[in-house]
Amino acid sequence: MKPTTWRNKTIPVQAGIGLRANHYQEVLETHPKIGWFEVHSENYFGEGGLPRHYLWQIRSNYPLSLHGVGLSLGSTDDLNKTHLAKLKGLIDDVAPGFVSEHLCWSSIEGHYLNDLLPLPYTEESLTLLTKHVCQAQDYLNHQLLIENISSYLQFSHSLIPEYEFMTELVKRTGCGILLDVNNLYVNSINHGWDASVYLQSIPKQFVFELHLAGFTENHFDDGSILIDSHNKPISNPVWELYYQAVQIMGQKPTLIEWDKDIPPLAILLEEARIADRILESIDAVIV
């Protein structure tokens, strides 16, 4: 049984890991030394049942963050009221430290696509996204953190660099930023971005969380492309970019993501320990 009310547990400035179903029992039995857990919100939209039961048990011992993939904030469709209601119910149920979503669209005319699709960075897109983020935050009564996504194309009519687009979104809505370092690295290689310029330009005081994950490189006759696959260990170049990020931004709660080919819990915990060592190497939190 869950307690009648939860107190919000602040997400600590430590590494956390994504909670996956095949690790529920081991987490409950071993109580691993980890700062916090993140879950995909939509996996817990059902009322009651085993997923909520395990979530309540783990939430009683660890801070929790909710990470959504289906709100489709950048779609020209109106926000899905049913989805919002389920998300609000989950927020009220588990009192998460963070609630996050993506800088993307994934639906059109009520039809949902199984992907997080990039937006053109234009004033029109920014106006639409601002409207939806404000509507969602007002309804949920909770700040959203918006995550930069990986992408495999760029729109020729994008007029605003991504970091400027996100900065303006923060100014207009009061949302925060979830900076995915792996996505930044993947895009910097795929599109020829300078990741250092991005890190220097994003407003560090509004970055509340960092994500780390593994990528896959797909090779073709005319070249190669990096895919944000979340099914491999974090690569050395991403660790190096992460170290650069925390040098610039200071210590931030950091999430180890692994969504496919889920390894033993011990492997996730070891990657979290590496992130913690990097965080501890930074002398002071920059605010």
Summary of the structure (lengths in Angstrom):
residues: 287
radius of gyration: 18.3
end to end distance: 38.8
largest distance: 59.1
contacts: 918
relative contact order: 0.14
helix: 42%
strand: 19%
